[in-house]
Amino acid sequence: MFYKNPKTSSKVLILVFLIFLCVVSGLWKVVSTRKTHEAIISEQCIQCHQKLNPGIYHDWKNSTHANAGVQCYQCHQVPENHLQLAFKEHNKHIQQPISAVVSPKKCANCHPKECAEYSKSKHANTIEIIWKIDTWLQQGMNNEIERVTGCFTCHGTVVELKDGKPVQGTWPNVGVGRKNPDGSLGSCTSCHTRHIFSIKEARKPEACGQCHLGPDHPQLEIYNESKHGTIYHTEGNSWNWKPEDGNWMAGRDFRAPTCAVCHISSVGLFVLKTHDVTERLSWEIQAPLTIHPNEFTPFPAQTDWKHERSKMGMVCLQCHSETWKNNHFSNLDAAIQNYNETYYQPAKTVMDQLYDKGLLSKEIYFDDTLEWEFYELWHHEGRRARMGTAMMAPDYAWWHGFYELKKRFIQLMTQADSLQRNGKNNSFSTIPGKYKNGN
């Protein structure tokens, strides 16, 4: 029989344990050194930008990022395989390569699920969409500065760099569909503004109202008029916008939905949160002819509208009955049918007839008065009627919506009838502010 000396066994165990401690200590020193290296670089950033840009510094200092130890360099660091993105002029301050543009690809290091969802959304892909459908861009009907300060501010630019410095005209920009130099799409700071990156801020309707307002898509104004918006403005300052358990719950934390509640936040265990705002939609109510999202040719959704409506319905059921929810969606469907069949399709038929007869020019859009009338019929009044109904704002559904749509429809049809009888068209050859040679 082999005899084991207890003293020898103990010595072996002690030796193994000491070796283990040495290995762990060595690994910790490597990790600790790396972290210290990042901290040293970030401290250099802070020392300078605290004086030059106190707003940036204090935003970050009060952020969840700062509390979690996420510092400047972790977000602005340039990967070794993308050194062409480095802001060369910044090298005179510190030698580490720094990127001026922080993209969702960098955010994905800590928020992979959110960034993956966002990349599939219409928000992220909006540049592709608008160039497919927007006549203003396609035919150069607005010039560069009108695009940069208008369209691209919300939709996003294609950011260009020269020696790592963003080129004027493509930057500054935080558009939802911004195409970044690293190939990623979007800007998380559209909703979570830098450098505080607040989830509380993103949950409030004003975050969406940066872009979703105005005569063509007045969702913010519609929300403000609705009962939901009334409750928010009356009581919202007392709501719990960032509960400690991370679950933002109806009844406990808020009394009425915001944009984020309906389109992003979770509903208990029934509907998971998502950063793909294409989900939960059953209609494309911004399109000329209202269709289901999977039928939207420029960017067809990979969803089933009935399933997405059931998810949106679960949002409603947090505060409303099944009957209330069903009747609301029935009203929406009826309003959409009314818009499609009573207004849009008859107007579109007449416009097509005028083109076929050569009474309207097919050369460029907006060179005929009737083209402006038809465009605003669906792009302004038609959208307001549908969106006002969807979000339960009666003034936008009727007075700013179907009432003005009705008036526009009569004017268009009257002008079309006169054109067919007299053959005299109100066209014009000069359109100011057209895009020409990059101006």
Helices and strands as residue ranges (DSSP letters): H 6-52, H 54-61, H 64-67, H 72-76, G 80-85, G 88-92, H 104-107, H 112-119, H 126-133, H 135-138, H 144-146, I 147-151, H 152-155, E 161-162, E 165-166, G 188-190, H 199-202, H 205-208, H 219-225, H 227-235, G 236-238, H 259-263, G 293-295, H 305-316, H 322-338, I 339-344, H 345-356, H 369-376, I 377-382, H 383-390, H 394-397, I 398-403, H 404-422
